[in-house]
Amino acid sequence: MSNHHQKIGASKSLNRTITELMAHMGDDGERPKGDLRKALREKIGNLAESWFRKGFNRGHKEAHRHFEEQGAVPTTLKTKAKRTLAPKQRRKVKLRSTIKSKSTGAD
C-alpha cells in the first residue's frame, strides 16, 4: 500500500472516531478541519472534562445524601454504576472512595 493510501485510510479512521465522539457527546458543532489528530485530542479532552465534572457532581450528591441520613460524611463511599464511558462502550463500574480519617489525640 502506498504512503498516500495509508494517509487516506488514517484520515478516514480519525474522521470516524471524531464523528462517534461528537455523537456520543451530543456535539452538533461544525466538523473539525485541518489537523485531525489535534481535533481528536480536543474531543477526547472534552469528553474527559465532561466526565470529570459529572464525577465531581456525583461525589457531592453522595456526600450530601450520607450527611443528611447519618449526620456525617462517611470515610468510605461505595457504589456500582453502569455508564457509557466512550462511544459504543457501556461498562459496569464498581466505585469506592476512601478518605483517611484524622487521628484523634494531642499533637
C-alpha positions as protocol buffer text, in pm:
chain_id: "A"
residue {
  index: 1
  type: MET
  ca { x: 0 y: 0 z: 0 }
}
residue {
  index: 2
  type: SER
  ca { x: 140 y: 340 z: -92 }
}
residue {
  index: 3
  type: ASN
  ca { x: 204 y: 611 z: 164 }
}
residue {
  index: 4
  type: HIS
  ca { x: -73 y: 820 z: 2 }
}
residue {
  index: 5
  type: HIS
  ca { x: -329 y: 541 z: 52 }
}
residue {
  index: 6
  type: GLN
  ca { x: -217 y: 494 z: 414 }
}
residue {
  index: 7
  type: LYS
  ca { x: -274 y: 864 z: 483 }
}
residue {
  index: 8
  type: ILE
  ca { x: -622 y: 849 z: 330 }
}
residue {
  index: 9
  type: GLY
  ca { x: -708 y: 541 z: 539 }
}
residue {
  index: 10
  type: ALA
  ca { x: -578 y: 705 z: 857 }
}
residue {
  index: 11
  type: SER
  ca { x: -776 y: 1020 z: 780 }
}
residue {
  index: 12
  type: LYS
  ca { x: -1098 y: 820 z: 734 }
}
residue {
  index: 13
  type: SER
  ca { x: -1036 y: 637 z: 1060 }
}
residue {
  index: 14
  type: LEU
  ca { x: -975 y: 960 z: 1252 }
}
residue {
  index: 15
  type: ASN
  ca { x: -1286 y: 1115 z: 1097 }
}
residue {
  index: 16
  type: ARG
  ca { x: -1500 y: 815 z: 1201 }
}
residue {
  index: 17
  type: THR
  ca { x: -1369 y: 832 z: 1557 }
}
residue {
  index: 18
  type: ILE
  ca { x: -1426 y: 1208 z: 1578 }
}
residue {
  index: 19
  type: THR
  ca { x: -1780 y: 1160 z: 1444 }
}
residue {
  index: 20
  type: GLU
  ca { x: -1852 y: 891 z: 1708 }
}
residue {
  index: 21
  type: LEU
  ca { x: -1721 y: 1113 z: 1988 }
}
residue {
  index: 22
  type: MET
  ca { x: -1924 y: 1411 z: 1868 }
}
residue {
  index: 23
  type: ALA
  ca { x: -2241 y: 1200 z: 1851 }
}
residue {
  index: 24
  type: HIS
  ca { x: -2175 y: 1049 z: 2194 }
}
residue {
  index: 25
  type: MET
  ca { x: -2139 y: 1395 z: 2347 }
}
residue {
  index: 26
  type: GLY
  ca { x: -2433 y: 1546 z: 2158 }
}
residue {
  index: 27
  type: ASP
  ca { x: -2193 y: 1784 z: 1984 }
}
residue {
  index: 28
  type: ASP
  ca { x: -2378 y: 1929 z: 1685 }
}
residue {
  index: 29
  type: GLY
  ca { x: -2100 y: 2176 z: 1614 }
}
residue {
  index: 30
  type: GLU
  ca { x: -1902 y: 2212 z: 1298 }
}
residue {
  index: 31
  type: ARG
  ca { x: -1681 y: 1924 z: 1185 }
}
residue {
  index: 32
  type: PRO
  ca { x: -1315 y: 1992 z: 1259 }
}
residue {
  index: 33
  type: LYS
  ca { x: -1095 y: 2095 z: 969 }
}
residue {
  index: 34
  type: GLY
  ca { x: -721 y: 2074 z: 937 }
}
residue {
  index: 35
  type: ASP
  ca { x: -518 y: 1862 z: 1180 }
}
residue {
  index: 36
  type: LEU
  ca { x: -750 y: 1568 z: 1260 }
}
residue {
  index: 37
  type: ARG
  ca { x: -523 y: 1425 z: 1528 }
}
residue {
  index: 38
  type: LYS
  ca { x: -530 y: 1759 z: 1711 }
}
residue {
  index: 39
  type: ALA
  ca { x: -910 y: 1771 z: 1673 }
}
residue {
  index: 40
  type: LEU
  ca { x: -940 y: 1415 z: 1807 }
}
residue {
  index: 41
  type: ARG
  ca { x: -729 y: 1502 z: 2111 }
}
residue {
  index: 42
  type: GLU
  ca { x: -952 y: 1804 z: 2173 }
}
residue {
  index: 43
  type: LYS
  ca { x: -1266 y: 1589 z: 2155 }
}
residue {
  index: 44
  type: ILE
  ca { x: -1113 y: 1332 z: 2393 }
}
residue {
  index: 45
  type: GLY
  ca { x: -1023 y: 1618 z: 2628 }
}
residue {
  index: 46
  type: ASN
  ca { x: -1380 y: 1748 z: 2611 }
}
residue {
  index: 47
  type: LEU
  ca { x: -1513 y: 1401 z: 2693 }
}
residue {
  index: 48
  type: ALA
  ca { x: -1273 y: 1364 z: 2986 }
}
residue {
  index: 49
  type: GLU
  ca { x: -1368 y: 1708 z: 3119 }
}
residue {
  index: 50
  type: SER
  ca { x: -1737 y: 1621 z: 3094 }
}
residue {
  index: 51
  type: TRP
  ca { x: -1686 y: 1301 z: 3294 }
}
residue {
  index: 52
  type: PHE
  ca { x: -1467 y: 1478 z: 3548 }
}
residue {
  index: 53
  type: ARG
  ca { x: -1747 y: 1731 z: 3606 }
}
residue {
  index: 54
  type: LYS
  ca { x: -2008 y: 1454 z: 3634 }
}
residue {
  index: 55
  type: GLY
  ca { x: -1790 y: 1267 z: 3883 }
}
residue {
  index: 56
  type: PHE
  ca { x: -1738 y: 1577 z: 4095 }
}
residue {
  index: 57
  type: ASN
  ca { x: -2112 y: 1642 z: 4096 }
}
residue {
  index: 58
  type: ARG
  ca { x: -2193 y: 1279 z: 4181 }
}
residue {
  index: 59
  type: GLY
  ca { x: -1945 y: 1285 z: 4471 }
}
residue {
  index: 60
  type: HIS
  ca { x: -2106 y: 1600 z: 4606 }
}
residue {
  index: 61
  type: LYS
  ca { x: -2455 y: 1445 z: 4586 }
}
residue {
  index: 62
  type: GLU
  ca { x: -2344 y: 1121 z: 4753 }
}
residue {
  index: 63
  type: ALA
  ca { x: -2166 y: 1306 z: 5034 }
}
residue {
  index: 64
  type: HIS
  ca { x: -2472 y: 1525 z: 5090 }
}
residue {
  index: 65
  type: ARG
  ca { x: -2706 y: 1225 z: 5093 }
}
residue {
  index: 66
  type: HIS
  ca { x: -2493 y: 1045 z: 5353 }
}
residue {
  index: 67
  type: PHE
  ca { x: -2467 y: 1362 z: 5559 }
}
residue {
  index: 68
  type: GLU
  ca { x: -2845 y: 1405 z: 5557 }
}
residue {
  index: 69
  type: GLU
  ca { x: -2900 y: 1039 z: 5654 }
}
residue {
  index: 70
  type: GLN
  ca { x: -2622 y: 995 z: 5909 }
}
residue {
  index: 71
  type: GLY
  ca { x: -2521 y: 1344 z: 6020 }
}
residue {
  index: 72
  type: ALA
  ca { x: -2167 y: 1300 z: 5891 }
}
residue {
  index: 73
  type: VAL
  ca { x: -1984 y: 1232 z: 5570 }
}
residue {
  index: 74
  type: PRO
  ca { x: -1858 y: 874 z: 5578 }
}
residue {
  index: 75
  type: THR
  ca { x: -1490 y: 798 z: 5529 }
}
residue {
  index: 76
  type: THR
  ca { x: -1582 y: 539 z: 5264 }
}
residue {
  index: 77
  type: LEU
  ca { x: -1831 y: 572 z: 4980 }
}
residue {
  index: 78
  type: LYS
  ca { x: -1916 y: 273 z: 4758 }
}
residue {
  index: 79
  type: THR
  ca { x: -2148 y: 236 z: 4462 }
}
residue {
  index: 80
  type: LYS
  ca { x: -2194 y: 34 z: 4144 }
}
residue {
  index: 81
  type: ALA
  ca { x: -2282 y: 211 z: 3822 }
}
residue {
  index: 82
  type: LYS
  ca { x: -2338 y: 140 z: 3454 }
}
residue {
  index: 83
  type: ARG
  ca { x: -2204 y: 412 z: 3232 }
}
residue {
  index: 84
  type: THR
  ca { x: -2126 y: 471 z: 2868 }
}
residue {
  index: 85
  type: LEU
  ca { x: -1771 y: 593 z: 2909 }
}
residue {
  index: 86
  type: ALA
  ca { x: -1690 y: 608 z: 2539 }
}
residue {
  index: 87
  type: PRO
  ca { x: -1887 y: 562 z: 2219 }
}
residue {
  index: 88
  type: LYS
  ca { x: -2027 y: 208 z: 2199 }
}
residue {
  index: 89
  type: GLN
  ca { x: -1874 y: 108 z: 2536 }
}
residue {
  index: 90
  type: ARG
  ca { x: -2123 y: 58 z: 2818 }
}
residue {
  index: 91
  type: ARG
  ca { x: -1944 y: -65 z: 3130 }
}
residue {
  index: 92
  type: LYS
  ca { x: -2027 y: -175 z: 3481 }
}
residue {
  index: 93
  type: VAL
  ca { x: -1803 y: 10 z: 3724 }
}
residue {
  index: 94
  type: LYS
  ca { x: -1755 y: -52 z: 4096 }
}
residue {
  index: 95
  type: LEU
  ca { x: -1659 y: 272 z: 4266 }
}
residue {
  index: 96
  type: ARG
  ca { x: -1502 y: 313 z: 4606 }
}
residue {
  index: 97
  type: SER
  ca { x: -1357 y: 626 z: 4760 }
}
residue {
  index: 98
  type: THR
  ca { x: -1183 y: 628 z: 5096 }
}
residue {
  index: 99
  type: ILE
  ca { x: -1081 y: 931 z: 5296 }
}
residue {
  index: 100
  type: LYS
  ca { x: -826 y: 877 z: 5570 }
}
residue {
  index: 101
  type: SER
  ca { x: -979 y: 983 z: 5898 }
}
residue {
  index: 102
  type: LYS
  ca { x: -780 y: 1221 z: 6113 }
}
residue {
  index: 103
  type: SER
  ca { x: -638 y: 1056 z: 6421 }
}
residue {
  index: 104
  type: THR
  ca { x: -766 y: 1186 z: 6750 }
}
residue {
  index: 105
  type: GLY
  ca { x: -543 y: 1295 z: 7031 }
}
residue {
  index: 106
  type: ALA
  ca { x: -292 y: 1563 z: 7113 }
}
residue {
  index: 107
  type: ASP
  ca { x: -26 y: 1673 z: 6869 }
}
